[in-house]
């Protein structure tokens, strides 16, 4: 099973840089720009432990 990585980054350019850095790693990589909707989703994910 591939590990899941969630990157929460306000800077789009940094998020792209990070994604390029790990592109060949065996992981599922998701990026979010932090906003109110994402904060609520992240809280829900942490509470349900499904992430």
trRosetta pair geometry for C-beta under 8 A, 3 or more apart (Angstrom, degrees):
i j d omega theta_ij theta_ji phi_ij phi_ji
2 26 5.7 -129 -123 156 98 79
2 27 5.5 160 176 -125 100 32
2 28 5.2 109 112 -23 122 88
3 26 7.8 87 25 108 85 75
3 27 4.8 -34 72 -121 86 99
3 28 7.2 -156 97 28 40 76
4 27 7.0 156 -99 -174 18 89
4 28 4.8 -23 -109 69 70 108
4 30 7.3 6 -173 3 93 109
4 51 6.4 -128 100 179 142 73
5 22 7.4 -42 65 133 161 162
5 27 5.2 37 -5 154 112 136
5 28 7.0 168 24 83 68 53
5 29 5.0 -11 66 -111 106 68
5 30 7.1 175 90 28 56 67
6 30 5.1 -17 -112 70 68 103
6 31 8.0 157 -163 -91 52 25
6 32 6.9 5 -176 4 96 111
6 42 7.6 156 145 -116 150 101
6 51 6.8 -12 -28 -180 137 135
7 15 6.1 147 123 -135 129 87
7 18 5.8 156 -137 109 158 146
7 19 7.4 -134 32 -66 156 82
7 29 7.0 14 -5 -172 111 90
7 30 7.0 -178 26 90 72 50
7 31 4.8 -21 71 -109 104 72
7 32 7.2 171 89 27 54 65
8 31 7.9 156 -86 -161 30 53
8 32 5.0 -18 -109 71 73 100
8 33 7.8 116 -159 -133 63 11
8 34 5.1 68 176 -67 105 99
8 38 6.9 150 -129 150 111 133
8 42 7.0 7 -78 -86 144 149
9 12 7.8 145 110 -81 105 25
9 14 5.4 -137 179 92 138 107
9 15 4.2 174 73 -74 135 95
9 18 6.9 164 -42 14 158 144
9 31 6.7 -40 31 -157 104 99
9 32 7.7 132 26 76 58 51
9 33 6.9 -51 81 -106 56 56
9 34 7.4 169 54 -15 8 95
10 33 6.2 80 -123 -157 39 81
10 34 5.6 -50 -72 36 82 101
11 14 3.9 58 91 15 118 111
11 15 6.5 173 91 -15 61 83
12 15 5.6 -55 -147 35 33 114
12 16 6.4 33 155 -19 66 104
12 33 6.9 -19 -76 -88 80 123
13 16 5.9 -52 -150 35 31 111
13 17 6.5 34 151 -20 63 107
14 17 5.4 -54 -148 37 35 116
14 18 6.3 36 154 -20 68 103
15 18 5.8 -52 -148 35 30 111
15 19 6.4 31 154 -19 64 106
15 31 4.9 100 -173 -157 122 137
15 33 7.4 -81 -42 -78 158 78
16 19 5.7 -54 -147 36 31 111
16 20 6.4 32 154 -19 64 106
17 20 5.8 -56 -150 36 29 111
17 21 6.4 34 151 -25 63 107
18 21 5.5 -54 -152 30 32 117
18 22 6.7 0 162 5 66 107
18 31 7.9 139 77 -100 116 118
19 22 6.6 -75 -149 49 28 89
19 23 6.4 59 152 -69 65 87
19 29 6.2 144 -128 135 83 141
19 31 6.3 -54 -67 -50 122 134
20 23 5.6 -20 -147 -26 33 120
22 25 4.5 -42 -172 16 81 127
22 27 6.8 -32 161 50 122 124
22 29 6.1 144 99 -89 123 148
23 29 8.0 -92 -100 27 46 155
25 29 7.9 89 69 -51 106 124
32 38 4.6 144 172 -141 132 138
32 41 7.9 -160 -123 75 155 129
32 42 7.5 -160 71 -61 165 113
33 38 6.9 -178 81 -23 46 158
34 38 5.6 -132 -132 84 41 135
34 39 6.7 61 -165 -59 84 87
35 38 5.1 90 48 15 68 104
35 39 7.0 -123 99 -10 33 91
36 39 5.6 -52 -146 32 31 114
36 40 6.6 29 157 -16 64 103
37 40 6.0 -57 -155 36 31 109
37 41 6.4 27 150 -16 65 109
38 41 5.5 -54 -144 40 36 112
38 42 6.0 37 157 -21 68 106
39 42 5.8 -54 -144 37 27 111
39 43 6.4 30 155 -20 62 106
40 43 5.7 -54 -149 35 30 112
40 44 6.4 29 153 -18 64 106
41 44 5.7 -56 -149 37 31 111
41 45 6.3 32 153 -21 66 105
42 45 5.6 -52 -146 35 32 112
42 46 6.4 30 156 -18 65 106
43 46 5.9 -56 -148 37 29 109
43 47 6.3 27 155 -18 64 109
44 47 5.8 -58 -147 38 30 111
44 48 6.2 15 160 -8 66 112
45 48 6.2 -66 -144 44 27 100
45 50 6.4 -101 -149 58 69 84
45 51 4.3 43 173 -33 114 130
46 49 7.3 24 -177 -72 32 50
46 51 7.2 -37 -74 30 46 127
48 51 7.8 92 77 -13 91 82
